[in-house]
Amino acid sequence: MEQTIGEVARRTGVTERTLRYYEVLGLLTPRRDTGGRRRYDVEQVDRLYRIRLMRELGHRATLRPKANRCLSVGLSARRGSSRRCSGFG
């Protein structure tokens, strides 16, 4: 189920402005509908939760391009991924 930027903001507590900022940084890549509006799927919302978790844990590097590698790790690949994600921060 896809959600609008307003729906994602309300459900996650992240402002619309922050969601747009994360998009500019390349951390989120919502799909655009025919009217040009952002549409967030489940994967994007999950990625947003990982961004927030890393920020809460003190990873300021989350906003750096290198962080994309760690934010993209799927649930099934996470067990062996700690070496790939360490060293940025």
Buried (B, 14 or more C-beta within 10 A) or exposed (E): EBBBBEBBBEEBEBEBEBBBBBBEBEBBBBEEEEEEEBBBEEEBBEBBEBBBEBEEEEBEBBBEEEBBEBBEBEEEEEEEBEEEBEEBB
